[in-house]
Amino acid sequence: LYPNPTTGILTIEGVEGTTEVYNIYGERIATTLSTTIDLSKAAIGIYFVRVLDGQGNVYVGKVLKE
């Protein structure tokens, strides 16, 4: 995940699939099939990025939105 921290566009590299972004309360704020996601309208804070690939593997990362 880069850039981290981010102010807008977040790029996911190394895995492809369904990407979901959750806030610290566990609420899903975004979903995409793209390798980039726009967090520019999200509030400042910590978010968890979850990617589910085609084989059913789940990858989770943490990103800071400035």
N, CA, C and O atoms as a GROMACS GRO file, in nm:
protein
  264
    1LEU      N    1   0.085  -0.117   0.000
    1LEU     CA    2   0.000   0.000   0.000
    1LEU      C    3   0.089   0.123   0.000
    1LEU      O    4   0.177   0.137   0.085
    2TYR      N    5   0.066   0.210  -0.092
    2TYR     CA    6   0.144   0.334  -0.094
    2TYR      C    7   0.066   0.444  -0.165
    2TYR      O    8  -0.020   0.412  -0.247
    3PRO      N    9   0.090   0.569  -0.138
    3PRO     CA   10   0.174   0.618  -0.029
    3PRO      C   11   0.103   0.600   0.105
    3PRO      O   12  -0.019   0.605   0.114
    4ASN      N   13   0.181   0.580   0.207
    4ASN     CA   14   0.127   0.562   0.342
    4ASN      C   15   0.215   0.638   0.439
    4ASN      O   16   0.327   0.595   0.464
    5PRO      N   17   0.169   0.748   0.495
    5PRO     CA   18   0.033   0.802   0.494
    5PRO      C   19  -0.005   0.861   0.358
    5PRO      O   20   0.081   0.893   0.276
    6THR      N   21  -0.136   0.874   0.336
    6THR     CA   22  -0.187   0.924   0.209
    6THR      C   23  -0.278   1.044   0.232
    6THR      O   24  -0.331   1.064   0.341
    7THR      N   25  -0.295   1.123   0.127
    7THR     CA   26  -0.390   1.233   0.131
    7THR      C   27  -0.499   1.213   0.026
    7THR      O   28  -0.594   1.290   0.021
    8GLY      N   29  -0.487   1.109  -0.056
    8GLY     CA   30  -0.585   1.089  -0.163
    8GLY      C   31  -0.583   0.951  -0.222
    8GLY      O   32  -0.641   0.857  -0.166
    9ILE      N   33  -0.516   0.937  -0.336
    9ILE     CA   34  -0.515   0.810  -0.410
    9ILE      C   35  -0.418   0.712  -0.343
    9ILE      O   36  -0.301   0.742  -0.322
   10LEU      N   37  -0.471   0.595  -0.311
   10LEU     CA   38  -0.393   0.487  -0.250
   10LEU      C   39  -0.376   0.378  -0.354
   10LEU      O   40  -0.474   0.338  -0.418
   11THR      N   41  -0.255   0.328  -0.372
   11THR     CA   42  -0.225   0.223  -0.468
   11THR      C   43  -0.197   0.093  -0.396
   11THR      O   44  -0.123   0.090  -0.298
   12ILE      N   45  -0.259  -0.015  -0.445
   12ILE     CA   46  -0.239  -0.149  -0.388
   12ILE      C   47  -0.156  -0.227  -0.488
   12ILE      O   48  -0.194  -0.241  -0.604
   13GLU      N   49  -0.043  -0.280  -0.442
   13GLU     CA   50   0.047  -0.352  -0.531
   13GLU      C   51   0.076  -0.490  -0.474
   13GLU      O   52   0.084  -0.507  -0.352
   14GLY      N   53   0.091  -0.590  -0.561
   14GLY     CA   54   0.130  -0.724  -0.517
   14GLY      C   55   0.016  -0.821  -0.506
   14GLY      O   56   0.038  -0.942  -0.493
   15VAL      N   57  -0.108  -0.772  -0.509
   15VAL     CA   58  -0.225  -0.860  -0.501
   15VAL      C   59  -0.341  -0.792  -0.573
   15VAL      O   60  -0.357  -0.670  -0.567
   16GLU      N   61  -0.423  -0.872  -0.642
   16GLU     CA   62  -0.539  -0.818  -0.712
   16GLU      C   63  -0.664  -0.892  -0.666
   16GLU      O   64  -0.659  -1.012  -0.636
   17GLY      N   65  -0.773  -0.820  -0.660
   17GLY     CA   66  -0.900  -0.880  -0.619
   17GLY      C   67  -0.995  -0.771  -0.574
   17GLY      O   68  -0.983  -0.656  -0.614
   18THR      N   69  -1.089  -0.810  -0.490
   18THR     CA   70  -1.186  -0.714  -0.436
   18THR      C   71  -1.124  -0.643  -0.317
   18THR      O   72  -1.082  -0.707  -0.220
   19THR      N   73  -1.119  -0.512  -0.324
   19THR     CA   74  -1.060  -0.432  -0.217
   19THR      C   75  -1.170  -0.359  -0.142
   19THR      O   76  -1.256  -0.295  -0.201
   20GLU      N   77  -1.164  -0.370  -0.009
   20GLU     CA   78  -1.258  -0.300   0.077
   20GLU      C   79  -1.178  -0.217   0.177
   20GLU      O   80  -1.074  -0.261   0.225
   21VAL      N   81  -1.229  -0.099   0.208
   21VAL     CA   82  -1.164  -0.011   0.306
   21VAL      C   83  -1.261   0.007   0.423
   21VAL      O   84  -1.378   0.039   0.404
   22TYR      N   85  -1.209  -0.013   0.544
   22TYR     CA   86  -1.288  -0.002   0.666
   22TYR      C   87  -1.229   0.105   0.757
   22TYR      O   88  -1.107   0.123   0.762
   23ASN      N   89  -1.317   0.176   0.829
   23ASN     CA   90  -1.268   0.270   0.928
   23ASN      C   91  -1.241   0.195   1.059
   23ASN      O   92  -1.259   0.074   1.065
   24ILE      N   93  -1.198   0.266   1.162
   24ILE     CA   94  -1.161   0.200   1.287
   24ILE      C   95  -1.281   0.144   1.362
   24ILE      O   96  -1.265   0.068   1.458
   25TYR      N   97  -1.401   0.180   1.319
   25TYR     CA   98  -1.523   0.127   1.381
   25TYR      C   99  -1.574   0.003   1.310
   25TYR      O  100  -1.677  -0.053   1.348
   26GLY      N  101  -1.503  -0.040   1.206
   26GLY     CA  102  -1.543  -0.159   1.131
   26GLY      C  103  -1.646  -0.132   1.023
   26GLY      O  104  -1.701  -0.225   0.965
   27GLU      N  105  -1.672  -0.005   0.995
   27GLU     CA  106  -1.768   0.032   0.891
   27GLU      C  107  -1.697   0.036   0.756
   27GLU      O  108  -1.592   0.099   0.742
   28ARG      N  109  -1.754  -0.032   0.656
   28ARG     CA  110  -1.694  -0.030   0.522
   28ARG      C  111  -1.724   0.104   0.458
   28ARG      O  112  -1.840   0.145   0.450
   29ILE      N  113  -1.620   0.173   0.413
   29ILE     CA  114  -1.640   0.304   0.352
   29ILE      C  115  -1.617   0.304   0.202
   29ILE      O  116  -1.656   0.398   0.133
   30ALA      N  117  -1.554   0.196   0.149
   30ALA     CA  118  -1.529   0.190   0.005
   30ALA      C  119  -1.504   0.047  -0.038
   30ALA      O  120  -1.453  -0.035   0.038
   31THR      N  121  -1.541   0.018  -0.163
   31THR     CA  122  -1.515  -0.112  -0.225
   31THR      C  123  -1.477  -0.088  -0.370
   31THR      O  124  -1.536  -0.002  -0.436
   32THR      N  125  -1.379  -0.163  -0.420
   32THR     CA  126  -1.338  -0.149  -0.559
   32THR      C  127  -1.274  -0.278  -0.609
   32THR      O  128  -1.229  -0.360  -0.529
   33LEU      N  129  -1.270  -0.294  -0.739
   33LEU     CA  130  -1.197  -0.404  -0.803
   33LEU      C  131  -1.066  -0.352  -0.862
   33LEU      O  132  -0.988  -0.430  -0.917
   34SER      N  133  -1.043  -0.222  -0.851
   34SER     CA  134  -0.924  -0.156  -0.906
   34SER      C  135  -0.805  -0.172  -0.811
   34SER      O  136  -0.822  -0.210  -0.695
   35THR      N  137  -0.686  -0.142  -0.862
   35THR     CA  138  -0.566  -0.145  -0.777
   35THR      C  139  -0.538  -0.008  -0.716
   35THR      O  140  -0.438   0.011  -0.648
   36THR      N  141  -0.629   0.089  -0.740
   36THR     CA  142  -0.618   0.219  -0.676
   36THR      C  143  -0.753   0.253  -0.612
   36THR      O  144  -0.858   0.210  -0.659
   37ILE      N  145  -0.746   0.330  -0.506
   37ILE     CA  146  -0.869   0.372  -0.438
   37ILE      C  147  -0.851   0.516  -0.390
   37ILE      O  148  -0.745   0.553  -0.340
   38ASP      N  149  -0.955   0.596  -0.407
   38ASP     CA  150  -0.949   0.738  -0.373
   38ASP      C  151  -1.003   0.759  -0.231
   38ASP      O  152  -1.122   0.739  -0.205
   39LEU      N  153  -0.915   0.799  -0.141
   39LEU     CA  154  -0.953   0.827  -0.003
   39LEU      C  155  -0.957   0.977   0.025
   39LEU      O  156  -0.963   1.018   0.141
   40SER      N  157  -0.954   1.060  -0.078
   40SER     CA  158  -0.946   1.204  -0.058
   40SER      C  159  -1.067   1.260   0.017
   40SER      O  160  -1.054   1.361   0.086
   41LYS      N  161  -1.185   1.198   0.004
   41LYS     CA  162  -1.304   1.247   0.072
   41LYS      C  163  -1.323   1.183   0.210
   41LYS      O  164  -1.416   1.219   0.283
   42ALA      N  165  -1.238   1.088   0.245
   42ALA     CA  166  -1.246   1.022   0.376
   42ALA      C  167  -1.191   1.115   0.484
   42ALA      O  168  -1.105   1.200   0.457
   43ALA      N  169  -1.240   1.098   0.604
   43ALA     CA  170  -1.192   1.178   0.716
   43ALA      C  171  -1.049   1.138   0.753
   43ALA      O  172  -1.006   1.027   0.722
   44ILE      N  173  -0.977   1.227   0.817
   44ILE     CA  174  -0.842   1.198   0.864
   44ILE      C  175  -0.851   1.087   0.968
   44ILE      O  176  -0.936   1.091   1.057
   45GLY      N  177  -0.762   0.987   0.958
   45GLY     CA  178  -0.764   0.879   1.055
   45GLY      C  179  -0.697   0.753   1.002
   45GLY      O  180  -0.627   0.756   0.901
   46ILE      N  181  -0.719   0.644   1.072
   46ILE     CA  182  -0.661   0.514   1.038
   46ILE      C  183  -0.767   0.429   0.969
   46ILE      O  184  -0.882   0.424   1.013
   47TYR      N  185  -0.726   0.362   0.862
   47TYR     CA  186  -0.817   0.277   0.785
   47TYR      C  187  -0.750   0.141   0.762
   47TYR      O  188  -0.627   0.131   0.756
   48PHE      N  189  -0.833   0.040   0.750
   48PHE     CA  190  -0.785  -0.095   0.720
   48PHE      C  191  -0.827  -0.130   0.579
   48PHE      O  192  -0.944  -0.116   0.542
   49VAL      N  193  -0.731  -0.177   0.500
   49VAL     CA  194  -0.756  -0.215   0.362
   49VAL      C  195  -0.753  -0.367   0.355
   49VAL      O  196  -0.654  -0.429   0.393
   50ARG      N  197  -0.861  -0.426   0.305
   50ARG     CA  198  -0.875  -0.572   0.298
   50ARG      C  199  -0.890  -0.610   0.152
   50ARG      O  200  -0.978  -0.560   0.082
   51VAL      N  201  -0.804  -0.701   0.104
   51VAL     CA  202  -0.810  -0.747  -0.034
   51VAL      C  203  -0.837  -0.898  -0.033
   51VAL      O  204  -0.766  -0.974   0.032
   52LEU      N  205  -0.940  -0.939  -0.106
   52LEU     CA  206  -0.975  -1.079  -0.123
   52LEU      C  207  -0.940  -1.118  -0.266
   52LEU      O  208  -1.001  -1.067  -0.360
   53ASP      N  209  -0.841  -1.209  -0.284
   53ASP     CA  210  -0.800  -1.247  -0.419
   53ASP      C  211  -0.887  -1.361  -0.472
   53ASP      O  212  -0.977  -1.410  -0.404
   54GLY      N  213  -0.858  -1.403  -0.594
   54GLY     CA  214  -0.936  -1.505  -0.662
   54GLY      C  215  -0.929  -1.643  -0.598
   54GLY      O  216  -1.020  -1.724  -0.619
   55GLN      N  217  -0.825  -1.672  -0.520
   55GLN     CA  218  -0.811  -1.802  -0.455
   55GLN      C  219  -0.874  -1.802  -0.314
   55GLN      O  220  -0.869  -1.904  -0.245
   56GLY      N  221  -0.930  -1.691  -0.273
   56GLY     CA  222  -0.991  -1.684  -0.141
   56GLY      C  223  -0.898  -1.638  -0.031
   56GLY      O  224  -0.936  -1.638   0.086
   57ASN      N  225  -0.775  -1.597  -0.066
   57ASN     CA  226  -0.681  -1.545   0.033
   57ASN      C  227  -0.719  -1.402   0.069
   57ASN      O  228  -0.762  -1.325  -0.016
   58VAL      N  229  -0.702  -1.368   0.196
   58VAL     CA  230  -0.735  -1.234   0.244
   58VAL      C  231  -0.606  -1.165   0.289
   58VAL      O  232  -0.528  -1.221   0.366
   59TYR      N  233  -0.586  -1.043   0.242
   59TYR     CA  234  -0.471  -0.962   0.280
   59TYR      C  235  -0.524  -0.835   0.345
   59TYR      O  236  -0.617  -0.772   0.294
   60VAL      N  237  -0.465  -0.797   0.458
   60VAL     CA  238  -0.510  -0.678   0.530
   60VAL      C  239  -0.391  -0.587   0.556
   60VAL      O  240  -0.284  -0.632   0.597
   61GLY      N  241  -0.412  -0.459   0.533
   61GLY     CA  242  -0.309  -0.359   0.562
   61GLY      C  243  -0.372  -0.240   0.631
   61GLY      O  244  -0.494  -0.221   0.627
   62LYS      N  245  -0.289  -0.161   0.693
   62LYS     CA  246  -0.335  -0.041   0.766
   62LYS      C  247  -0.277   0.081   0.696
   62LYS      O  248  -0.161   0.081   0.655
   63VAL      N  249  -0.359   0.184   0.681
   63VAL     CA  250  -0.314   0.307   0.616
   63VAL      C  251  -0.361   0.427   0.698
   63VAL      O  252  -0.469   0.425   0.758
   64LEU      N  253  -0.279   0.530   0.699
   64LEU     CA  254  -0.312   0.654   0.768
   64LEU      C  255  -0.353   0.758   0.664
   64LEU      O  256  -0.278   0.786   0.570
   65LYS      N  257  -0.471   0.815   0.682
   65LYS     CA  258  -0.520   0.922   0.594
   65LYS      C  259  -0.489   1.054   0.663
   65LYS      O  260  -0.534   1.078   0.775
   66GLU      N  261  -0.414   1.140   0.596
   66GLU     CA  262  -0.380   1.272   0.652
   66GLU      C  263  -0.474   1.378   0.601
   66GLU      O  264  -0.460   1.495   0.637
   0.00000   0.00000   0.00000
